[in-house]
Amino acid sequence: MSYLGDLGQLDLTAVGVFLAAWAVYEVVAARATRRGGNLASRMKVWRVEWMASVLERDNRILDIQILRSLVGNSSFLASTAIFVIGGLAALLGAAKDIVEVINHFDYVEATNQNRFGVQVSLLIVIFMHAFFRLAWSMRLHNNAAVVLGSIPQPQPPGQDPARDALAAKRAETTAQLVTLAAKHYNGGMHAYYFGLAAVAWFLHPVALIVSTLWVVATLYRREFKSQAYGVLSV
């Protein structure tokens, strides 16, 4: 751990602010979702409505296509995270030359190989986290598609109450799986946001603090105060 000695007090403070802000935002967002006070909670209601409408449709190709679209979104971002990690690993291999170039810029804080390695390693960890969240989101969406396929076809009301109850239960399960998948998708997206904020550390620790606060403010506005939040009321 001796390489951490190359980090100044301002570096450690900036990283502390970064990690604390991310953790606090995730806790606040999760609590708001449970209480119904953010965009994710309103989308949860719409997923329940979606599955309720599935019970009335004979042809569910549209619903499968929606799930495929959702899987595609997670797949694209998960694949991109892998490419980002590979690029960052390549940066570590060329750290000596990159540090020499960086130190020629007057507006960038002077660095060394150990400090640069820690900065790149932080980004690698962030995008690894993004990959795992997004890959799990893909898995959950696939599971939801299987459960969706098991929902019995609609029939005249009252013909078979047990079958109706089974269909409703499976629709509820599908909605829960899709909601869990969305939760992990959002977590992966948050990692992308904070990963972009972490890039500012290459400039200066203060830039990392500023970019972190900017990302938190952006996420908060979009999750709690956006026009989308207003129009999604059921």
C-alpha positions in Angstrom: 0.0 0.0 0.0 3.1 2.2 -0.1 2.0 3.6 -3.5 -0.8 5.4 -1.7 1.8 7.7 -0.2 2.0 9.3 -3.6 -1.5 10.6 -3.1 -1.7 14.0 -1.4 -4.1 15.0 1.3 -6.3 16.8 -1.3 -6.3 13.6 -3.4 -7.6 11.5 -0.5 -10.2 14.1 0.4 -11.4 14.3 -3.2 -11.7 10.5 -3.5 -13.5 10.4 -0.1 -16.0 13.0 -1.3 -16.5 11.0 -4.5 -17.1 7.7 -2.8 -19.3 9.2 -0.1 -21.4 11.2 -2.6 -22.0 8.1 -4.7 -22.9 5.9 -1.7 -25.2 8.5 -0.2 -27.0 9.1 -3.5 -27.6 5.4 -4.0 -29.1 5.1 -0.5 -31.3 8.2 -1.0 -32.5 6.9 -4.4 -33.2 3.4 -3.1 -35.2 4.9 -0.2 -37.1 7.2 -2.5 -38.0 4.2 -4.8 -39.4 2.3 -1.8 -41.5 5.3 -0.7 -42.7 6.2 -4.2 -40.9 9.6 -4.5 -38.8 9.3 -7.7 -38.8 8.4 -11.3 -37.9 4.7 -10.7 -40.9 4.3 -8.3 -43.3 5.7 -10.9 -41.9 3.4 -13.6 -42.4 0.5 -11.2 -46.1 1.3 -11.2 -46.1 1.4 -15.0 -44.5 -2.0 -15.2 -47.3 -3.4 -13.0 -49.8 -1.8 -15.4 -47.9 -3.3 -18.3 -48.2 -6.8 -16.9 -51.9 -6.3 -16.1 -52.5 -5.5 -19.8 -50.5 -8.6 -20.8 -53.2 -10.7 -19.2 -55.7 -9.4 -21.7 -53.7 -10.1 -24.8 -53.6 -13.3 -26.8 -50.6 -12.2 -28.9 -47.7 -11.2 -26.7 -45.1 -10.7 -29.4 -45.1 -6.9 -28.6 -44.2 -7.7 -24.9 -41.3 -9.9 -25.9 -40.0 -7.3 -28.3 -40.1 -4.7 -25.4 -38.1 -7.1 -23.3 -35.6 -7.7 -26.1 -35.2 -4.0 -26.4 -34.4 -3.7 -22.7 -31.9 -6.5 -22.9 -30.3 -4.8 -25.9 -29.8 -1.6 -23.9 -28.1 -3.4 -21.0 -26.1 -5.6 -23.4 -24.7 -2.5 -25.3 -23.6 -0.8 -22.1 -22.1 -3.9 -20.6 -20.1 -4.5 -23.8 -19.0 -0.9 -23.8 -17.8 -1.3 -20.2 -15.6 -4.2 -21.2 -14.0 -2.1 -24.0 -13.5 0.8 -21.6 -11.8 -1.6 -19.1 -9.6 -2.9 -21.9 -8.6 0.6 -22.9 -7.8 1.5 -19.3 -5.7 -1.6 -18.9 -3.7 -0.5 -22.0 -3.2 2.9 -20.3 -1.5 1.2 -17.4 0.9 -0.5 -19.7 1.9 2.9 -21.2 1.8 4.8 -17.9 5.4 5.9 -18.1 5.0 7.7 -21.4 1.6 9.0 -20.5 2.8 10.6 -17.2 5.6 12.3 -19.1 3.1 13.8 -21.5 0.6 14.8 -18.8 3.3 16.6 -16.8 3.9 18.9 -19.8 0.5 20.5 -19.4 0.5 23.5 -17.1 -3.2 23.3 -16.3 -3.0 19.6 -15.1 -1.6 18.8 -11.7 1.8 17.1 -11.8 1.7 13.4 -11.3 3.8 10.2 -11.2 3.3 6.6 -12.3 1.9 5.4 -8.9 -0.6 8.2 -8.7 -1.6 7.8 -12.3 -2.0 4.0 -11.7 -4.3 4.6 -8.8 -6.4 7.0 -10.9 -6.7 4.5 -13.7 -7.4 1.6 -11.3 -10.3 3.5 -9.8 -11.8 3.8 -13.2 -11.3 0.1 -13.9 -13.1 -0.8 -10.7 -16.0 1.6 -11.5 -16.5 0.1 -14.9 -16.2 -3.4 -13.6 -19.0 -2.5 -11.2 -21.0 -1.2 -14.1 -20.5 -4.4 -16.1 -21.7 -6.6 -13.3 -24.8 -4.5 -12.7 -25.6 -4.4 -16.4 -24.9 -8.1 -17.0 -27.2 -9.0 -14.1 -29.9 -6.7 -15.6 -29.6 -8.7 -18.8 -30.0 -12.0 -16.9 -33.1 -10.7 -15.0 -34.7 -9.5 -18.2 -34.2 -12.9 -19.8 -35.7 -14.5 -16.8 -38.7 -12.2 -17.0 -39.2 -13.2 -20.6 -39.3 -16.9 -19.6 -41.9 -16.1 -16.9 -43.9 -14.0 -19.3 -44.0 -16.9 -21.7 -45.5 -19.1 -19.0 -48.5 -16.8 -18.3 -51.7 -18.6 -19.5 -53.7 -17.2 -22.4 -56.7 -15.1 -21.5 -60.1 -16.8 -21.3 -63.7 -15.6 -20.6 -64.1 -14.1 -17.1 -65.0 -16.6 -14.4 -64.5 -19.7 -16.5 -61.5 -21.0 -14.5 -60.7 -18.9 -11.4 -57.7 -21.0 -10.5 -56.2 -20.3 -13.9 -56.9 -16.6 -13.6 -55.2 -16.5 -10.3 -52.2 -18.3 -11.7 -51.9 -15.9 -14.6 -52.2 -12.9 -12.3 -49.5 -14.4 -10.0 -47.1 -15.0 -12.9 -47.7 -11.5 -14.3 -46.9 -10.1 -10.9 -43.7 -12.1 -10.8 -42.7 -10.8 -14.3 -43.3 -7.2 -13.2 -41.1 -7.8 -10.1 -38.3 -9.3 -12.2 -38.4 -6.5 -14.7 -38.3 -4.0 -11.9 -35.3 -5.7 -10.4 -33.6 -5.6 -13.8 -34.3 -1.9 -14.1 -32.8 -1.4 -10.6 -29.5 -3.0 -11.7 -29.7 -1.2 -15.1 -30.0 2.1 -13.2 -27.1 1.1 -11.0 -24.9 0.4 -14.0 -25.9 3.8 -15.5 -25.0 5.5 -12.3 -21.5 3.9 -12.5 -21.1 5.4 -16.0 -22.1 8.8 -14.6 -19.7 8.6 -11.7 -17.0 7.1 -13.9 -17.1 10.2 -16.1 -16.8 12.3 -13.0 -13.7 10.3 -11.9 -12.0 11.2 -15.2 -11.7 14.8 -13.8 -9.2 13.6 -11.2 -6.6 13.5 -14.0 -6.9 17.2 -14.1 -6.9 18.1 -10.4 -8.5 16.7 -7.2 -10.7 19.8 -6.9 -12.0 19.0 -10.4 -12.9 15.6 -9.1 -14.9 17.1 -6.3 -16.7 19.6 -8.6 -17.5 17.0 -11.2 -18.8 14.6 -8.5 -21.2 17.3 -7.2 -22.2 18.1 -10.7 -23.1 14.5 -11.4 -25.1 14.1 -8.2 -27.0 17.3 -9.0 -27.7 16.1 -12.5 -28.9 12.7 -11.3 -31.0 14.2 -8.6 -32.7 16.6 -11.0 -33.5 13.9 -13.6 -34.7 11.4 -11.0 -36.7 13.8 -8.7 -37.4 17.0 -10.6 -37.5 16.2 -14.3 -40.4 16.6 -16.7 -40.5 12.9 -17.1 -41.1 12.4 -13.4 -44.1 14.7 -13.7 -45.7 13.1 -16.7 -45.4 9.5 -15.4 -48.0 9.8 -12.7 -50.6 7.1 -13.2 
